[in-house]
Amino acid sequence: MKFGRVIILGMPALCLSNCSATYSESQISCINSLEYKLKSPSSLKLIRVSSMEQFFYPEEFTRQYGKPEQSLEYSEFDGKKGIWVRFDMIEYDASNSFGAMLRNNEHCYTAPLLDGSRQVLFLNPSSGSVDIPQTRIRVTGF
């Protein structure tokens, strides 16, 4: 399966312990996903939360994430149709199962849907990564 069935709805997401009003809805969703995976969610200390968006042409999107299962919202960039994929990056410290604090990163990818919600994406492991030129990348938040 290349796509998650989780959709970030247009309502506020609940955060288990480390969220503040300064995070976007997709960042909060990414933090929630991270907390769910941890052995000890209460040990989570956020170091840095940032986001950027990358513009993918349809063929690049399919190569990177697979064929879309739902109706994605397309935009235009330089006169060509494509999809802005949001990439949220969470740098954090958390204790492992032995109690030792470790620093790690969590990455979450989402794309806009026609109804205003966002679809969680997963990288296609069978394809190499797609190189997006700097002109098609925009930083959206730190």
DSSP file (Angstrom, degrees, kcal/mol; ACC not computed):
  #  RESIDUE AA STRUCTURE BP1 BP2  ACC     N-H-->O    O-->H-N    N-H-->O    O-->H-N    TCO  KAPPA ALPHA  PHI   PSI    X-CA   Y-CA   Z-CA
    1    1 A M              0   0    0      0, 0.0     3,-0.0     0, 0.0     0, 0.0   0.000 360.0 360.0 360.0 131.2    0.0    0.0    0.0
    2    2 A K        +     0   0    0     65,-0.1   120,-1.2     1,-0.1     2,-0.4   0.652 360.0  54.1-100.0 -18.5    1.4    3.3   -1.0
    3    3 A F  E    S-A  121   0A   0    118,-0.2     2,-0.2    64,-0.1   118,-0.2  -0.912  75.9-126.3-121.3 144.9   -1.1    5.7    0.6
    4    4 A G  E     -     0   0A   0    116,-1.5   116,-0.2    -2,-0.4   118,-0.1  -0.549  10.6-141.0 -80.6 153.3   -2.3    6.0    4.1
    5    5 A R  E    S+     0   0A   0     -2,-0.2     2,-0.4   114,-0.1    -1,-0.1   0.359  72.2 107.0 -93.9   4.0   -6.0    5.9    4.7
    6    6 A V  E     -     0   0A   0    114,-0.1   114,-1.5     2,-0.0     2,-0.5  -0.713  51.6-168.6 -84.7 130.1   -5.6    8.6    7.4
    7    7 A I  E     -A  119   0A   0     -2,-0.4     2,-0.8   112,-0.2   112,-0.2  -0.979  22.1-130.1-121.1 131.8   -6.9   12.0    6.3
    8    8 A I  E     -A  118   0A   0    110,-2.0   110,-1.5    -2,-0.5    18,-0.1  -0.707  32.8-148.3 -79.3 113.3   -6.3   15.1    8.3
    9    9 A L        -     0   0    0     -2,-0.8     4,-0.1   108,-0.2   107,-0.0  -0.262  25.4-102.0 -80.4 169.3   -9.7   16.7    8.6
   10   10 A G  S    S+     0   0    0      2,-0.1    -1,-0.1    -2,-0.0    -2,-0.1   0.144  94.9  90.3 -79.6  21.6  -10.4   20.4    8.7
   11   11 A M  S    S-     0   0    0      1,-0.1    -2,-0.1    14,-0.0     2,-0.0  -0.799  92.7 -80.2-113.9 161.2  -10.9   20.3   12.5
   12   12 A P        -     0   0    0      0, 0.0     2,-0.3     0, 0.0    -1,-0.1  -0.306  44.6-131.8 -62.2 137.0   -8.3   20.8   15.2
   13   13 A A        -     0   0    0     -4,-0.1     2,-0.3     1,-0.0    16,-0.0  -0.617  17.8-122.4 -85.3 148.5   -6.1   17.7   15.9
   14   14 A L        -     0   0    0     -2,-0.3     2,-0.4    15,-0.0    18,-0.1  -0.714  21.7-151.9 -89.7 142.6   -5.5   16.6   19.4
   15   15 A C        -     0   0    0     -2,-0.3    14,-0.1     1,-0.1    13,-0.0  -0.949   9.2-144.4-118.8 135.6   -2.0   16.4   20.7
   16   16 A L  S    S-     0   0    0     -2,-0.4    -1,-0.1     1,-0.1    16,-0.0   0.915  76.2 -38.0 -68.5 -44.3   -0.9   14.0   23.4
   17   17 A S  S    S+     0   0    0     24,-0.0    -1,-0.1     0, 0.0    -2,-0.1   0.584 123.2  52.9-152.2 -27.4    1.7   16.2   25.1
   18   18 A N  S    S+     0   0    0     10,-0.1     2,-0.2     2,-0.0    28,-0.1   0.189  72.3 114.6-114.1  17.5    4.0   18.4   23.1
   19   19 A C        -     0   0    0      2,-0.0     2,-0.3     9,-0.0    -4,-0.1  -0.586  35.6-175.5 -95.6 152.4    1.9   20.6   20.9
   20   20 A S    >   -     0   0    0     -2,-0.2     3,-1.6     1,-0.0     8,-0.0  -0.888  42.9-101.4-134.6 168.4    1.4   24.3   21.0
   21   21 A A  T 3  S+     0   0    0     -2,-0.3    -2,-0.0     1,-0.3    -1,-0.0   0.615 112.6  72.5 -66.8 -11.6   -0.8   26.7   19.0
   22   22 A T  T 3  S+     0   0    0      2,-0.0     2,-0.3     0, 0.0    -1,-0.3   0.558  80.2  89.8 -82.4  -6.5    2.2   27.7   16.8
   23   23 A Y  S <  S-     0   0    0     -3,-1.6     2,-0.0     1,-0.1    27,-0.0  -0.661  78.0-120.6 -91.8 146.0    2.2   24.4   15.0
   24   24 A S     >  -     0   0    0     -2,-0.3     4,-2.5     1,-0.1     5,-0.2  -0.291  30.5-103.7 -74.9 167.4    0.2   23.8   11.8
   25   25 A E  H  > S+     0   0    0      1,-0.2     4,-2.1     2,-0.2     5,-0.1   0.891 123.0  48.6 -59.9 -41.1   -2.5   21.1   11.6
   26   26 A S  H  > S+     0   0    0      2,-0.2     4,-1.9     1,-0.2    -1,-0.2   0.857 110.4  51.3 -70.4 -33.3   -0.2   18.9    9.5
   27   27 A Q  H  > S+     0   0    0      2,-0.2     4,-2.5     1,-0.2    -2,-0.2   0.915 110.0  49.3 -66.9 -42.1    2.7   19.4   12.0
   28   28 A I  H  X S+     0   0    0     -4,-2.5     4,-2.7     1,-0.2    -2,-0.2   0.906 110.2  51.3 -62.3 -41.3    0.4   18.4   14.9
   29   29 A S  H  X S+     0   0    0     -4,-2.1     4,-2.2     2,-0.2    -1,-0.2   0.899 110.3  49.0 -61.5 -40.7   -0.7   15.3   13.0
   30   30 A C  H  X S+     0   0    0     -4,-1.9     4,-2.2     2,-0.2    -2,-0.2   0.902 111.3  49.1 -66.2 -41.8    2.9   14.4   12.4
   31   31 A I  H  X S+     0   0    0     -4,-2.5     4,-2.8     2,-0.2    -2,-0.2   0.912 110.8  50.9 -63.7 -42.6    3.7   14.9   16.2
   32   32 A N  H  X S+     0   0    0     -4,-2.7     4,-2.1     2,-0.2    -2,-0.2   0.915 109.8  49.9 -60.4 -43.1    0.7   12.8   17.1
   33   33 A S  H  X S+     0   0    0     -4,-2.2     4,-1.2     1,-0.2    -1,-0.2   0.905 111.7  48.8 -61.9 -42.3    1.8   10.0   14.8
   34   34 A L  H >X S+     0   0    0     -4,-2.2     4,-1.2     1,-0.2     3,-0.6   0.937 109.5  51.2 -62.8 -48.1    5.3   10.2   16.3
   35   35 A E  H 3< S+     0   0    0     -4,-2.8     3,-0.4     1,-0.3    -1,-0.2   0.870 106.4  55.8 -58.5 -37.4    4.0   10.0   19.9
   36   36 A Y  H 3< S+     0   0    0     -4,-2.1    -1,-0.3     1,-0.2    -2,-0.2   0.839 108.0  48.7 -63.7 -33.4    1.9    7.0   19.0
   37   37 A K  H << S+     0   0    0     -4,-1.2    -1,-0.2    -3,-0.6    -2,-0.2   0.702  91.9  97.9 -80.4 -21.1    5.0    5.1   17.8
   38   38 A L     <  -     0   0    0     -4,-1.2    58,-0.1    -3,-0.4     4,-0.1  -0.368  68.5-141.3 -76.0 146.9    7.2    5.9   20.8
   39   39 A K  S    S+     0   0    0     56,-0.3    -1,-0.1     1,-0.3    57,-0.1   0.866 103.8  25.1 -67.5 -37.3    7.7    3.4   23.7
   40   40 A S    >   +     0   0    0     55,-0.5     3,-2.1     1,-0.1    55,-0.4  -0.728  68.7 177.4-130.4  82.4    7.5    6.3   26.2
   41   41 A P  G >  S+     0   0    0      0, 0.0     3,-1.6     0, 0.0    -1,-0.1   0.803  79.5  64.9 -56.9 -30.2    5.5    9.2   24.7
   42   42 A S  G 3  S+     0   0    0      1,-0.3    -7,-0.0    -4,-0.1    -2,-0.0   0.701  94.5  60.7 -68.1 -16.9    5.9   11.3   27.9
   43   43 A S  G <  S+     0   0    0     -3,-2.1    -1,-0.3    52,-0.1     2,-0.1   0.539  77.1 122.1 -84.4  -6.5    9.7   11.4   27.3
   44   44 A L    <   -     0   0    0     -3,-1.6     2,-0.5    -4,-0.3    50,-0.2  -0.368  37.2-178.7 -64.2 127.0    9.3   13.2   23.9
   45   45 A K  E     -B   93   0A   0     48,-2.8    48,-2.5    -2,-0.1     2,-0.3  -0.978  21.8-137.5-126.4 115.1   11.1   16.6   23.7
   46   46 A L  E     +B   92   0A   0     -2,-0.5    46,-0.3    46,-0.2     3,-0.1  -0.565  23.6 176.3 -75.1 131.1   10.7   18.5   20.5
   47   47 A I  E     -     0   0A   0     44,-3.0     2,-0.3     1,-0.4    45,-0.2   0.836  68.5  -7.0 -97.6 -49.8   13.9   20.0   19.3
   48   48 A R  E     -B   91   0A   0     43,-1.8    43,-3.3     2,-0.0     2,-0.5  -0.980  53.2-167.8-152.4 136.9   12.7   21.5   16.0
   49   49 A V  E     +B   90   0A   0     93,-0.6     2,-0.3    -2,-0.3    41,-0.2  -0.992  25.8 156.6-125.1 121.2    9.5   21.4   13.9
   50   50 A S  E     -B   89   0A   0     39,-2.4    39,-3.2    -2,-0.5     2,-0.3  -0.930  20.1-159.6-142.7 165.6    9.7   22.7   10.4
   51   51 A S  E     +BC  88 141A   0     90,-3.0    89,-1.3    -2,-0.3    90,-1.3  -0.973   8.4 176.7-144.5 155.5    7.9   22.3    7.0
   52   52 A M  E     -BC  87 139A   0     35,-1.5    35,-3.2    -2,-0.3     2,-0.4  -0.965  20.5-134.5-150.3 163.0    8.4   22.9    3.4
   53   53 A E  E     -BC  86 138A   0     85,-3.1    85,-2.6    -2,-0.3     2,-0.4  -0.965  12.4-161.8-122.8 141.7    6.4   22.2    0.2
   54   54 A Q  E     -BC  85 137A   0     31,-2.4    31,-3.0    -2,-0.4     2,-0.6  -0.973  16.8-133.6-122.3 135.7    7.7   20.7   -3.0
   55   55 A F  E     -B   84   0A   0     81,-2.6     2,-0.5    -2,-0.4    29,-0.2  -0.800  24.9-169.0 -92.6 119.2    5.9   21.0   -6.3
   56   56 A F  E     -B   83   0A   0     27,-2.9    27,-2.7    -2,-0.6    76,-0.0  -0.910  18.1-136.0-109.1 131.0    5.6   17.7   -8.2
   57   57 A Y    >>  -     0   0    0     -2,-0.5     4,-2.7    25,-0.2     3,-0.7  -0.519  39.8-101.2 -72.1 155.1    4.5   17.3  -11.7
   58   58 A P  H 3> S+     0   0    0      0, 0.0     4,-2.4     0, 0.0     5,-0.2   0.851 122.8  49.0 -51.1 -42.6    2.0   14.3  -12.1
   59   59 A E  H 3> S+     0   0    0      1,-0.2     4,-1.8     2,-0.2     5,-0.1   0.868 113.0  47.9 -67.5 -34.9    4.7   11.9  -13.4
   60   60 A E  H <> S+     0   0    0     -3,-0.7     4,-2.5     2,-0.2     5,-0.2   0.906 110.7  51.9 -68.7 -41.7    7.1   12.8  -10.6
   61   61 A F  H  X>S+     0   0    0     -4,-2.7     4,-3.4     1,-0.2     5,-0.6   0.937 110.1  48.1 -59.4 -47.8    4.4   12.4   -8.0
   62   62 A T  H  X5S+     0   0    0     -4,-2.4     4,-1.6     1,-0.2    -1,-0.2   0.889 113.0  48.5 -61.7 -40.3    3.5    8.9   -9.3
   63   63 A R  H  <5S+     0   0    0     -4,-1.8    -1,-0.2    -5,-0.2    -2,-0.2   0.896 119.7  37.9 -66.0 -39.7    7.1    7.9   -9.3
   64   64 A Q  H  <5S+     0   0    0     -4,-2.5    60,-3.2    -5,-0.1    -2,-0.2   0.892 137.9  11.2 -79.7 -41.7    7.7    9.2   -5.8
   65   65 A Y  H  <5S-     0   0    0     -4,-3.4    57,-0.3     1,-0.3    -3,-0.2   0.470 102.8-115.1-120.7  -5.5    4.4    8.3   -4.1
   66   66 A G     << -     0   0    0     -4,-1.6    -1,-0.3    -5,-0.6    -2,-0.1  -0.243  58.9 -32.1  90.6 174.6    2.6    5.9   -6.5
   67   67 A K  S    S-     0   0    0      1,-0.1   -65,-0.1    -5,-0.1   -64,-0.1  -0.491  74.2-109.5 -69.4 129.9   -0.7    6.5   -8.3
   68   68 A P        -     0   0    0      0, 0.0    -1,-0.1     0, 0.0    -2,-0.1  -0.344  21.8-160.5 -64.5 138.2   -3.1    8.6   -6.2
   69   69 A E  S    S+     0   0    0      2,-0.1     2,-0.3    -3,-0.1    -2,-0.0   0.667  73.5  40.8 -88.9 -20.1   -6.1    6.8   -4.8
   70   70 A Q  S    S-     0   0    0     49,-0.0     2,-0.8     0, 0.0    49,-0.0  -0.760 100.9 -80.2-126.5 169.8   -8.1   10.0   -4.2
   71   71 A S        -     0   0    0     -2,-0.3    43,-1.5    -3,-0.0    44,-0.3  -0.601  50.0-159.7 -74.3 107.6   -8.8   13.2   -5.9
   72   72 A L  B     -F  113   0B   0     -2,-0.8     2,-0.7    41,-0.2    41,-0.3  -0.573  21.3-112.5 -86.7 152.7   -5.9   15.5   -5.3
   73   73 A E        -     0   0    0     39,-2.8    11,-0.4    -2,-0.2     2,-0.3  -0.766  34.6-152.4 -85.6 118.6   -6.0   19.2   -5.6
   74   74 A Y        -     0   0    0     -2,-0.7     2,-0.2     9,-0.1     9,-0.2  -0.660  13.6-175.0 -92.9 148.5   -3.8   20.3   -8.5
   75   75 A S  E     -G   82   0C   0      7,-3.0     7,-2.4    -2,-0.3     2,-0.4  -0.733  22.8-112.5-127.2 177.2   -2.2   23.7   -8.8
   76   76 A E  E     +G   81   0C   0     -2,-0.2     2,-0.4     5,-0.2     5,-0.2  -0.941  26.4 176.5-117.9 142.6   -0.1   25.4  -11.4
   77   77 A F  E >  S-G   80   0C   0      3,-2.4     3,-1.9    -2,-0.4    59,-0.0  -0.965  77.9 -11.0-141.5 124.1    3.5   26.3  -11.3
   78   78 A D  T 3  S-     0   0    0     -2,-0.4     3,-0.1     1,-0.3    -1,-0.0   0.843 129.6 -56.2  53.3  36.3    5.3   27.9  -14.3
   79   79 A G  T 3  S+     0   0    0      1,-0.2     2,-0.4     0, 0.0    -1,-0.3   0.525 115.8 111.0  78.7   5.3    2.2   27.1  -16.4
   80   80 A K  E <   -G   77   0C   0     -3,-1.9    -3,-2.4   -23,-0.0    -1,-0.2  -0.909  67.5-119.6-116.7 143.7    2.3   23.4  -15.6
   81   81 A K  E     +G   76   0C   0     -2,-0.4     2,-0.3    -5,-0.2    -5,-0.2  -0.537  51.4 126.3 -79.1 141.6   -0.2   21.4  -13.6
   82   82 A G  E     -G   75   0C   0     -7,-2.4    -7,-3.0    -2,-0.2     2,-0.4  -0.936  50.8 -88.0-171.3-167.1    1.1   19.6  -10.5
   83   83 A I  E     -B   56   0A   0    -27,-2.7   -27,-2.9    -2,-0.3     2,-0.8  -0.982  21.5-137.3-129.6 130.5    0.7   19.0   -6.7
   84   84 A W  E     -B   55   0A   0     -2,-0.4     2,-0.5   -11,-0.4   -29,-0.2  -0.799  24.7-160.5 -84.0 114.2    2.2   20.8   -3.8
   85   85 A V  E     -B   54   0A   0    -31,-3.0   -31,-2.4    -2,-0.8     2,-0.4  -0.860   9.2-139.9 -98.4 126.0    3.4   18.1   -1.3
   86   86 A R  E     -BD  53 110A   0     24,-2.8    24,-2.2    -2,-0.5     2,-0.5  -0.721  13.0-163.3 -87.9 133.2    3.9   19.3    2.3
   87   87 A F  E     -BD  52 109A   0    -35,-3.2   -35,-1.5    -2,-0.4     2,-0.4  -0.945   4.2-166.8-121.0 105.6    6.9   17.8    4.0
   88   88 A D  E     -BD  51 108A   0     20,-2.6    20,-2.3    -2,-0.5     2,-0.5  -0.811   3.3-163.0 -96.8 133.2    6.9   18.1    7.8
   89   89 A M  E     -BD  50 107A   0    -39,-3.2   -39,-2.4    -2,-0.4     2,-0.5  -0.968   4.9-170.7-120.7 124.9   10.1   17.4    9.7
   90   90 A I  E     -BD  49 106A   0     16,-2.9    16,-2.4    -2,-0.5     2,-0.5  -0.963   3.3-167.5-117.2 117.7   10.2   16.8   13.4
   91   91 A E  E     +BD  48 105A   0    -43,-3.3   -44,-3.0    -2,-0.5   -43,-1.8  -0.911  27.9 159.0-101.0 131.2   13.6   16.6   15.2
   92   92 A Y  E     -BD  46 104A   0     12,-2.6    12,-2.7    -2,-0.5     2,-0.4  -0.955  41.0-132.0-150.0 161.7   13.2   15.2   18.7
   93   93 A D  E     +BD  45 103A   0    -48,-2.5   -48,-2.8    -2,-0.3     2,-0.3  -0.952  35.5 157.7-112.4 140.2   14.7   13.5   21.8
   94   94 A A  E     - D   0 102A   0      8,-2.1     8,-2.6    -2,-0.4     2,-0.3  -0.978  40.6-104.8-157.1 153.7   12.9   10.5   23.3
   95   95 A S  E     - D   0 101A   0    -55,-0.4   -55,-0.5    -2,-0.3   -56,-0.3  -0.598  31.0-140.0 -84.4 144.1   13.9    7.6   25.5
   96   96 A N    >   -     0   0    0      4,-2.4     3,-1.9    -2,-0.3    -1,-0.1  -0.173  43.4 -78.5 -87.0-172.0   14.3    4.2   24.0
   97   97 A S  T 3  S+     0   0    0      1,-0.3    -1,-0.1     2,-0.1    -2,-0.1   0.643 132.9  53.7 -67.7 -12.9   13.2    0.9   25.6
   98   98 A F  T 3  S-     0   0    0      2,-0.2    -1,-0.3     0, 0.0     3,-0.1   0.418 119.0-109.2 -97.8  -0.2   16.3    1.0   27.8
   99   99 A G  S <  S+     0   0    0     -3,-1.9     2,-0.3     1,-0.3    -2,-0.1   0.418  73.3 137.3  89.7  -1.8   15.6    4.5   29.1
  100  100 A A        -     0   0    0      1,-0.1    -4,-2.4    -5,-0.1     2,-0.4  -0.621  56.0-122.1 -80.6 135.0   18.5    6.2   27.2
  101  101 A M  E     -D   95   0A   0     -2,-0.3     2,-0.3    -6,-0.2    -6,-0.2  -0.614  34.6-176.6 -77.4 131.7   17.6    9.5   25.5
  102  102 A L  E     -D   94   0A   0     -8,-2.6    -8,-2.1    -2,-0.4     2,-0.4  -0.955  22.0-132.8-128.2 147.1   18.2    9.4   21.7
  103  103 A R  E     +D   93   0A   0     -2,-0.3     2,-0.3   -10,-0.2   -10,-0.2  -0.843  39.2 152.7 -98.8 137.6   17.8   12.2   19.1
  104  104 A N  E     -D   92   0A   0    -12,-2.7   -12,-2.6    -2,-0.4     2,-0.3  -0.892  34.4-119.9-151.2 178.2   16.0   11.3   15.9
  105  105 A N  E     -D   91   0A   0     -2,-0.3     2,-0.4   -14,-0.2   -14,-0.2  -0.960  11.6-161.7-128.8 146.1   13.9   12.7   13.1
  106  106 A E  E     -D   90   0A   0    -16,-2.4   -16,-2.9    -2,-0.3     2,-0.4  -0.993   9.4-164.0-124.7 135.4   10.3   12.0   11.9
  107  107 A H  E     -D   89   0A   0     -2,-0.4     2,-0.4   -18,-0.2   -18,-0.2  -0.973   5.0-173.9-122.1 135.4    9.2   13.0    8.4
  108  108 A C  E     -D   88   0A   0    -20,-2.3   -20,-2.6    -2,-0.4     2,-0.4  -0.982   6.3-159.9-129.2 141.1    5.5   13.2    7.3
  109  109 A Y  E     +DE  87 121A   0     12,-0.6    12,-3.0    -2,-0.4     2,-0.3  -0.972  14.3 171.1-122.6 132.4    4.2   13.9    3.8
  110  110 A T  E     -DE  86 120A   0    -24,-2.2   -24,-2.8    -2,-0.4    10,-0.2  -0.977  15.2-158.2-138.8 154.2    0.8   15.1    2.9
  111  111 A A  E     - E   0 119A   0      8,-1.9     8,-3.0    -2,-0.3     2,-0.2  -0.971  30.1-104.7-129.9 146.6   -1.0   16.3   -0.3
  112  112 A P  E     - E   0 118A   0      0, 0.0   -39,-2.8     0, 0.0     2,-0.3  -0.451  30.3-151.5 -73.5 140.7   -4.1   18.5   -0.5
  113  113 A L  B >   -F   72   0B   0      4,-2.9     3,-1.9   -41,-0.3   -41,-0.2  -0.709  29.1-108.0-104.5 161.5   -7.4   17.0   -1.5
  114  114 A L  T 3  S+     0   0    0    -43,-1.5   -42,-0.1     1,-0.3    -1,-0.1   0.782 116.9  59.6 -59.5 -29.1  -10.3   18.7   -3.3
  115  115 A D  T 3  S-     0   0    0    -44,-0.3    -1,-0.3     1,-0.1     3,-0.1   0.402 121.1-103.8 -83.6   4.8  -12.4   18.8   -0.1
  116  116 A G  S <  S+     0   0    0     -3,-1.9    -2,-0.1     1,-0.3    -1,-0.1   0.265  88.3 110.7  94.1 -12.3   -9.8   20.8    1.8
  117  117 A S        -     0   0    0     -5,-0.1    -4,-2.9  -107,-0.0     2,-0.4  -0.257  65.0-119.4 -84.1-179.4   -8.4   17.9    3.8
  118  118 A R  E     -AE   8 112A   0   -110,-1.5  -110,-2.0    -6,-0.2     2,-0.5  -0.958  12.0-137.9-126.4 143.4   -5.0   16.4    3.3
  119  119 A Q  E     -AE   7 111A   0     -8,-3.0    -8,-1.9    -2,-0.4     2,-0.3  -0.854  20.8-125.7-101.1 132.2   -4.0   12.9    2.4
  120  120 A V  E     - E   0 110A   0   -114,-1.5  -116,-1.5    -2,-0.5     2,-0.3  -0.594  30.8-157.4 -74.1 133.6   -1.1   11.2    4.2
  121  121 A L  E     -AE   3 109A   0    -12,-3.0   -12,-0.6    -2,-0.3     2,-0.4  -0.805   9.8-156.0-113.5 153.8    1.5    9.9    1.7
  122  122 A F        -     0   0    0   -120,-1.2   -14,-0.0    -2,-0.3   -12,-0.0  -0.989  29.9-106.5-127.0 140.0    4.2    7.2    1.9
  123  123 A L        -     0   0    0     -2,-0.4   -58,-0.2     1,-0.1   -59,-0.1  -0.323  32.4-114.8 -63.5 144.4    7.3    7.1   -0.3
  124  124 A N    >   -     0   0    0    -60,-3.2     3,-1.3     1,-0.2    -1,-0.1  -0.734  25.3-160.5 -79.9 108.9    7.3    4.4   -3.0
  125  125 A P  T 3  S+     0   0    0      0, 0.0    -1,-0.2     0, 0.0    -2,-0.1   0.711  83.8  61.4 -68.4 -19.0   10.2    2.1   -1.8
  126  126 A S  T 3  S+     0   0    0      2,-0.1     2,-0.3    -3,-0.0    -2,-0.0   0.594  99.2  62.9 -85.2  -9.2   10.6    0.6   -5.3
  127  127 A S  S <  S-     0   0    0     -3,-1.3     3,-0.1   -63,-0.1     2,-0.0  -0.815  84.4-113.7-114.2 156.0   11.6    3.8   -7.0
  128  128 A G        -     0   0    0     -2,-0.3    -4,-0.1     1,-0.1     2,-0.1  -0.298  48.8 -82.8 -74.4 169.0   14.5    6.2   -6.5
  129  129 A S        -     0   0    0      1,-0.1     2,-0.5    -6,-0.0    -1,-0.1  -0.391  39.4-122.5 -74.7 154.3   13.9    9.6   -5.1
  130  130 A V        -     0   0    0     -3,-0.1     2,-0.7   -70,-0.1    -1,-0.1  -0.845  19.4-133.7 -96.9 128.2   12.8   12.4   -7.4
  131  131 A D        -     0   0    0     -2,-0.5   -71,-0.0     0, 0.0     0, 0.0  -0.747  19.8-161.6 -84.7 116.9   15.1   15.5   -7.5
  132  132 A I        -     0   0    0     -2,-0.7   -76,-0.1   -76,-0.0     5,-0.0  -0.870  21.5-119.4 -99.1 125.4   13.0   18.6   -7.3
  133  133 A P    >   -     0   0    0      0, 0.0     3,-2.3     0, 0.0    -1,-0.0  -0.268  24.1-113.2 -61.6 150.8   14.8   21.9   -8.4
  134  134 A Q  G >  S+     0   0    0      1,-0.3     3,-1.6     2,-0.2    -2,-0.0   0.783 114.3  67.6 -54.5 -30.2   15.1   24.6   -5.7
  135  135 A T  G 3  S+     0   0    0      1,-0.3    -1,-0.3     3,-0.0    -3,-0.0   0.702  99.6  50.6 -67.1 -17.4   12.7   26.8   -7.7
  136  136 A R  G <  S+     0   0    0     -3,-2.3   -81,-2.6   -81,-0.1     2,-0.4   0.027  96.1  86.2-107.8  25.5    9.9   24.3   -6.9
  137  137 A I  E <   -C   54   0A   0     -3,-1.6     2,-0.4   -83,-0.2   -83,-0.2  -0.987  51.8-177.7-125.2 135.1   10.5   24.2   -3.2
  138  138 A R  E     -C   53   0A   0    -85,-2.6   -85,-3.1    -2,-0.4     2,-0.4  -0.998  24.6-131.5-133.8 135.1    9.1   26.7   -0.7
  139  139 A V  E     +C   52   0A   0     -2,-0.4   -87,-0.3   -87,-0.2     3,-0.1  -0.693  25.0 178.9 -82.0 129.8    9.7   26.8    3.1
  140  140 A T  E     -     0   0A   0    -89,-1.3     2,-0.3    -2,-0.4   -88,-0.2   0.613  54.5 -13.0-111.9 -15.5    6.4   27.1    4.9
  141  141 A G  E      C   51   0A   0    -90,-1.3   -90,-3.0     1,-0.1    -1,-0.3  -0.890 360.0 360.0 178.1 150.5    7.2   27.2    8.6
  142  142 A F              0   0    0     -2,-0.3   -93,-0.6   -92,-0.3    -1,-0.1   0.316 360.0 360.0-121.5 360.0    9.8   26.6   11.3
